[in-house]
Amino acid sequence: LNLGAAYTMTLLPVITRLRGDVAATRRLYDGSMAQVLAGAIPVAVGGFLVADQLVAFVFGTGYLDSGTPLRFLVWTIPVAVIRNVSQGALIAYERQDQLLRTVAWAAAVNVALNVAFIPQWGMAGAAVATLVTELVRTALAVRYVAGHGLPMAGPLRFVKVLVAGVAMAGVVWWASDRPVLVTIALGALTYAAALAAVGGIRFRRNAMPELTP
């Protein structure tokens, strides 16, 4: 999540300079969404699939009850990085008022959901409340940015990331009976290889690989 926030800070001045050119800003906005999702989707998918093993490895089997909340919480990562890009655009367009509204609505929703969910479902309820809050906050930010001529691209724009994520999920599921660090390594290698195979990573001579999802 901190990396997503840092990405927003690097994106903000670029959108500010380009905002007079709608086509260029749209290309930057769409490309930024794809790049942050390329980093977040494998974390969410992999974290969902190995949650129990990861909790047991890091904290011990006595904390296995934390696996279920973790499965919900990892999905806040792709949601939050999408919001980060949208928030950067709102600030670039000098609409901090709309940004404040997303925070206010999210705070109100979070309090209400915590009161409703935690007494009945405990940690899992708190995790669901957090995920729903992030979805509400992100949906508002995306909607506000769309009003400035930057609608979020449809699923086809992110097909490379989705294909690589599905390939990784298959390998992680297949390797789920292996030590968790081995499973994570296999998943990461599969994701990188699949993303490269569909053109999401570009290799050039005498240059670092370029992320082009």
DAPE-V929391 format. One record per pair of residues at least 24 apart in sequence whose ideal C-beta (glycine too) atoms are under 10 Angstrom apart, sorted by the first residue. I is the first residue (numbers start at 1). GAP is how many residues later the second one is. If there is no record, write none. Layout:
i=I gap=GAP
i=I gap=GAP
//
This chain:
i=1 gap=39
i=1 gap=75
i=1 gap=76
i=1 gap=79
i=1 gap=80
i=1 gap=83
i=1 gap=133
i=3 gap=33
i=3 gap=36
i=3 gap=37
i=3 gap=74
i=3 gap=78
i=3 gap=81
i=4 gap=32
i=4 gap=35
i=4 gap=36
i=4 gap=73
i=4 gap=74
i=4 gap=76
i=4 gap=77
i=4 gap=78
i=4 gap=79
i=4 gap=80
i=4 gap=81
i=5 gap=75
i=5 gap=76
i=5 gap=79
i=5 gap=82
i=5 gap=83
i=6 gap=78
i=7 gap=25
i=7 gap=28
i=7 gap=29
i=7 gap=32
i=7 gap=74
i=7 gap=77
i=7 gap=78
i=7 gap=81
i=8 gap=24
i=8 gap=28
i=8 gap=73
i=8 gap=75
i=8 gap=76
i=8 gap=77
i=8 gap=78
i=8 gap=79
i=8 gap=80
i=8 gap=81
i=8 gap=83
i=9 gap=75
i=9 gap=79
i=9 gap=82
i=10 gap=78
i=11 gap=24
i=11 gap=25
i=11 gap=73
i=11 gap=74
i=11 gap=76
i=11 gap=77
i=11 gap=78
i=11 gap=80
i=11 gap=81
i=12 gap=75
i=12 gap=76
i=12 gap=77
i=12 gap=78
i=12 gap=79
i=12 gap=80
i=13 gap=75
i=13 gap=79
i=14 gap=74
i=14 gap=78
i=15 gap=70
i=15 gap=73
i=15 gap=74
i=15 gap=75
i=15 gap=76
i=15 gap=77
i=15 gap=78
i=15 gap=135
i=16 gap=72
i=16 gap=73
i=16 gap=75
i=16 gap=76
i=16 gap=77
i=16 gap=78
i=17 gap=75
i=18 gap=74
i=19 gap=70
i=19 gap=73
i=19 gap=74
i=19 gap=75
i=19 gap=129
i=19 gap=130
i=19 gap=131
i=22 gap=126
i=22 gap=127
i=22 gap=128
i=23 gap=126
i=25 gap=64
i=25 gap=67
i=25 gap=68
i=25 gap=123
i=25 gap=124
i=25 gap=125
i=26 gap=123
i=26 gap=124
i=26 gap=125
i=26 gap=127
i=28 gap=57
i=28 gap=61
i=28 gap=122
i=29 gap=56
i=29 gap=57
i=29 gap=59
i=29 gap=60
i=29 gap=63
i=29 gap=116
i=29 gap=119
i=29 gap=120
i=29 gap=121
i=29 gap=122
i=29 gap=123
i=29 gap=124
i=30 gap=55
i=30 gap=120
i=30 gap=121
i=30 gap=122
i=30 gap=123
i=30 gap=127
i=30 gap=128
i=31 gap=54
i=31 gap=122
i=31 gap=126
i=31 gap=180
i=31 gap=181
i=31 gap=182
i=32 gap=49
i=32 gap=50
i=32 gap=52
i=32 gap=53
i=32 gap=54
i=32 gap=56
i=32 gap=57
i=33 gap=48
i=33 gap=49
i=33 gap=51
i=33 gap=52
i=33 gap=53
i=33 gap=109
i=33 gap=117
i=33 gap=119
i=33 gap=120
i=33 gap=124
i=33 gap=125
i=33 gap=128
i=33 gap=180
i=34 gap=51
i=34 gap=119
i=34 gap=123
i=34 gap=124
i=34 gap=125
i=34 gap=126
i=34 gap=127
i=34 gap=166
i=34 gap=177
i=34 gap=178
i=34 gap=179
i=35 gap=46
i=35 gap=50
i=35 gap=126
i=35 gap=165
i=35 gap=176
i=35 gap=177
i=35 gap=178
i=36 gap=41
i=36 gap=42
i=36 gap=44
i=36 gap=45
i=36 gap=46
i=36 gap=47
i=36 gap=48
i=36 gap=49
i=36 gap=125
i=36 gap=177
i=37 gap=40
i=37 gap=41
i=37 gap=44
i=37 gap=45
i=37 gap=48
i=37 gap=120
i=37 gap=121
i=37 gap=123
i=37 gap=124
i=37 gap=125
i=37 gap=128
i=37 gap=176
i=38 gap=43
i=38 gap=120
i=38 gap=122
i=38 gap=123
i=38 gap=126
i=38 gap=127
i=38 gap=153
i=38 gap=157
i=38 gap=162
i=38 gap=163
i=38 gap=173
i=38 gap=174
i=38 gap=175
i=39 gap=38
i=39 gap=39
i=39 gap=42
i=39 gap=122
i=39 gap=172
i=39 gap=174
i=40 gap=34
i=40 gap=35
i=40 gap=36
i=40 gap=37
i=40 gap=38
i=40 gap=39
i=40 gap=40
i=40 gap=41
i=40 gap=42
i=40 gap=121
i=41 gap=36
i=41 gap=37
i=41 gap=40
i=41 gap=117
i=41 gap=120
i=41 gap=121
i=41 gap=123
i=41 gap=124
i=41 gap=125
i=41 gap=127
i=41 gap=128
i=41 gap=150
i=41 gap=154
i=41 gap=172
i=42 gap=36
i=42 gap=119
i=42 gap=122
i=42 gap=123
i=42 gap=126
i=42 gap=127
i=42 gap=130
i=42 gap=142
i=42 gap=145
i=42 gap=146
i=42 gap=148
i=42 gap=149
i=42 gap=150
i=42 gap=152
i=42 gap=153
i=43 gap=31
i=43 gap=32
i=43 gap=34
i=43 gap=35
i=43 gap=38
i=43 gap=145
i=43 gap=148
i=44 gap=27
i=44 gap=29
i=44 gap=30
i=44 gap=31
i=44 gap=32
i=44 gap=33
i=44 gap=34
i=44 gap=35
i=44 gap=37
i=44 gap=121
i=45 gap=29
i=45 gap=30
i=45 gap=33
i=45 gap=119
i=45 gap=120
i=45 gap=121
i=45 gap=123
i=45 gap=124
i=45 gap=127
i=45 gap=142
i=45 gap=146
i=46 gap=28
i=46 gap=119
i=46 gap=122
i=46 gap=123
i=46 gap=125
i=46 gap=126
i=46 gap=137
i=46 gap=138
i=46 gap=141
i=46 gap=142
i=46 gap=144
i=46 gap=145
i=47 gap=24
i=47 gap=26
i=47 gap=27
i=47 gap=28
i=47 gap=30
i=47 gap=125
i=47 gap=137
i=48 gap=24
i=48 gap=25
i=48 gap=26
i=48 gap=27
i=48 gap=121
i=48 gap=124
i=49 gap=25
i=49 gap=119
i=49 gap=120
i=49 gap=122
i=49 gap=123
i=49 gap=124
i=49 gap=126
i=49 gap=127
i=49 gap=134
i=49 gap=135
i=49 gap=138
i=50 gap=24
i=50 gap=122
i=50 gap=123
i=50 gap=125
i=50 gap=126
i=50 gap=130
i=50 gap=131
i=50 gap=133
i=50 gap=134
i=50 gap=137
i=52 gap=124
i=52 gap=128
i=53 gap=123
i=53 gap=124
i=53 gap=125
i=53 gap=126
i=53 gap=127
i=53 gap=128
i=53 gap=130
i=53 gap=131
i=54 gap=126
i=54 gap=127
i=54 gap=129
i=54 gap=130
i=55 gap=125
i=56 gap=124
i=57 gap=122
i=57 gap=123
i=57 gap=124
i=57 gap=127
i=58 gap=122
i=65 gap=57
i=65 gap=58
i=65 gap=59
i=66 gap=57
i=66 gap=58
i=66 gap=61
i=67 gap=57
i=68 gap=53
i=68 gap=54
i=68 gap=55
i=68 gap=56
i=68 gap=59
i=68 gap=60
i=69 gap=52
i=69 gap=53
i=69 gap=54
i=69 gap=55
i=69 gap=56
i=69 gap=57
i=69 gap=58
i=69 gap=59
i=69 gap=61
i=69 gap=62
i=70 gap=53
i=70 gap=54
i=70 gap=57
i=71 gap=53
i=71 gap=56
i=71 gap=60
i=72 gap=51
i=72 gap=52
i=72 gap=53
i=72 gap=54
i=72 gap=55
i=72 gap=56
i=72 gap=57
i=72 gap=58
i=72 gap=59
i=72 gap=60
i=73 gap=50
i=73 gap=53
i=73 gap=54
i=73 gap=55
i=73 gap=57
i=73 gap=58
i=73 gap=61
i=74 gap=53
i=74 gap=57
i=75 gap=52
i=75 gap=55
i=75 gap=56
i=75 gap=59
i=75 gap=60
i=76 gap=51
i=76 gap=54
i=76 gap=55
i=76 gap=56
i=76 gap=57
i=76 gap=58
i=76 gap=59
i=76 gap=62
i=77 gap=57
i=78 gap=56
i=78 gap=60
i=78 gap=83
i=78 gap=87
i=79 gap=52
i=79 gap=53
i=79 gap=54
i=79 gap=55
i=79 gap=56
i=79 gap=57
i=79 gap=58
i=79 gap=59
i=79 gap=60
i=80 gap=54
i=80 gap=55
i=80 gap=57
i=80 gap=58
i=81 gap=57
i=82 gap=52
i=82 gap=53
i=82 gap=56
i=82 gap=57
i=82 gap=59
i=82 gap=60
i=82 gap=70
i=83 gap=51
i=83 gap=52
i=83 gap=54
i=83 gap=55
i=83 gap=56
i=83 gap=57
i=83 gap=58
i=83 gap=59
i=84 gap=54
i=84 gap=57
i=85 gap=53
i=85 gap=56
i=85 gap=57
i=85 gap=60
i=85 gap=65
i=85 gap=67
i=86 gap=51
i=86 gap=52
i=86 gap=53
i=86 gap=54
i=86 gap=55
i=86 gap=56
i=86 gap=57
i=86 gap=58
i=86 gap=59
i=86 gap=60
i=86 gap=64
i=86 gap=66
i=87 gap=50
i=87 gap=51
i=87 gap=54
i=87 gap=55
i=87 gap=57
i=87 gap=58
i=88 gap=53
i=88 gap=57
i=89 gap=52
i=89 gap=53
i=89 gap=55
i=89 gap=56
i=89 gap=57
i=89 gap=59
i=89 gap=61
i=90 gap=51
i=90 gap=54
i=90 gap=55
i=90 gap=58
i=90 gap=60
i=92 gap=53
i=92 gap=56
i=92 gap=58
i=93 gap=51
i=93 gap=52
i=93 gap=54
i=93 gap=55
i=93 gap=56
i=93 gap=57
i=95 gap=49
i=95 gap=50
i=95 gap=52
i=95 gap=53
i=97 gap=47
i=98 gap=42
i=98 gap=43
i=98 gap=45
i=98 gap=46
i=98 gap=47
i=98 gap=49
i=98 gap=50
i=99 gap=41
i=99 gap=42
i=99 gap=45
i=101 gap=36
i=101 gap=39
i=101 gap=40
i=101 gap=43
i=102 gap=34
i=102 gap=35
i=102 gap=36
i=102 gap=37
i=102 gap=38
i=102 gap=39
i=102 gap=40
i=102 gap=41
i=102 gap=42
i=103 gap=34
i=103 gap=37
i=103 gap=38
i=104 gap=33
i=104 gap=36
i=105 gap=28
i=105 gap=31
i=105 gap=32
i=105 gap=34
i=105 gap=35
i=106 gap=26
i=106 gap=27
i=106 gap=28
i=106 gap=29
i=106 gap=30
i=106 gap=31
i=106 gap=32
i=106 gap=34
i=106 gap=35
i=107 gap=26
i=107 gap=30
i=108 gap=25
i=108 gap=28
i=109 gap=24
i=109 gap=25
i=109 gap=26
i=109 gap=27
i=109 gap=28
i=110 gap=24
i=110 gap=26
i=110 gap=27
i=157 gap=56
i=158 gap=42
i=158 gap=55
i=159 gap=39
i=159 gap=41
i=159 gap=54
i=160 gap=34
i=160 gap=35
i=160 gap=36
i=160 gap=37
i=160 gap=38
i=160 gap=39
i=160 gap=40
i=160 gap=41
i=160 gap=52
i=160 gap=53
i=161 gap=30
i=161 gap=33
i=161 gap=34
i=161 gap=37
i=161 gap=39
i=161 gap=52
i=162 gap=36
i=162 gap=51
i=163 gap=31
i=163 gap=32
i=163 gap=34
i=163 gap=35
i=163 gap=37
i=164 gap=26
i=164 gap=27
i=164 gap=28
i=164 gap=29
i=164 gap=30
i=164 gap=31
i=164 gap=32
i=164 gap=33
i=164 gap=34
i=164 gap=36
i=164 gap=37
i=164 gap=49
i=165 gap=25
i=165 gap=26
i=165 gap=29
i=165 gap=30
i=166 gap=25
i=166 gap=28
i=167 gap=24
i=167 gap=26
i=167 gap=27
i=167 gap=28
i=167 gap=30
i=167 gap=31
i=168 gap=24
i=168 gap=25
i=168 gap=26
i=168 gap=27
i=170 gap=24
//
